Amino acid sequence: MYRVRLTKTAAKDYRSVEATLAKRLAKAFEMVEQNPRQHPNIKALKGELAGRYRYRVGDYRVVYRIDDDSTEGHLD
């Protein structure tokens, strides 16, 4: 299992969203912790963001990278 760590900017954004969206994001974080690579809403990114993934939550995109050595995902 992985652990999600938010960047300062992501944490600030997360604290400022409405409660309904915050719940949906919390579920997305839980899903990413369990299986960060395989889910219909997960897509590996290309180009400048290669090596990162995105998880779609409604109109929002959670962009993250996976550190397999420490089992921590870093959400940008």
C-alpha positions in Angstrom: 0.0 0.0 0.0 1.1 3.5 -0.8 0.8 6.7 1.2 -0.3 10.0 -0.3 1.6 13.1 0.6 0.3 16.5 -0.7 2.6 19.3 -1.7 2.1 22.6 0.1 0.2 24.0 -2.9 -2.0 20.9 -3.2 -2.8 20.8 0.5 -3.8 24.5 0.4 -6.1 23.8 -2.6 -7.6 20.8 -0.9 -8.4 22.7 2.2 -10.2 25.4 0.2 -12.6 23.2 -1.8 -16.2 22.7 -0.9 -17.1 19.7 1.4 -18.6 17.6 -1.4 -15.5 17.9 -3.6 -13.3 17.3 -0.6 -15.0 14.0 0.1 -14.7 12.9 -3.6 -11.0 13.9 -3.5 -10.5 11.9 -0.2 -11.9 8.8 -1.9 -9.6 9.4 -4.9 -6.6 9.6 -2.5 -7.7 6.3 -0.9 -7.9 4.7 -4.3 -4.5 5.9 -5.3 -3.0 4.6 -2.0 -4.4 1.1 -2.8 -3.6 0.9 -6.5 -1.9 4.0 -8.0 -1.6 2.7 -11.6 -4.8 0.9 -12.5 -8.3 2.4 -12.5 -10.5 3.7 -15.3 -9.9 7.3 -14.1 -6.1 7.0 -14.0 -3.9 7.9 -17.0 -0.1 8.0 -17.4 0.9 11.5 -18.6 3.3 12.2 -21.4 5.5 15.1 -22.5 6.6 17.5 -19.8 4.6 15.6 -17.2 6.0 12.2 -18.2 6.4 9.9 -15.1 3.3 11.4 -13.5 -0.3 10.1 -13.5 -3.6 11.9 -13.3 -6.7 10.8 -11.6 -9.9 12.5 -12.8 -12.4 13.6 -10.2 -15.2 15.4 -12.0 -13.8 18.5 -13.6 -10.7 18.3 -11.5 -7.5 16.4 -12.2 -5.3 15.0 -9.4 -1.7 14.9 -10.8 0.8 12.7 -8.9 4.0 10.7 -9.1 4.8 7.4 -7.6 7.9 6.7 -5.5 8.1 2.9 -5.6 11.1 2.9 -3.3 9.3 4.5 -0.4 5.7 3.5 -1.3 4.7 7.2 -1.2 2.8 9.0 -3.8 3.4 12.7 -4.1 0.4 14.7 -5.3 1.2 17.8 -7.1 
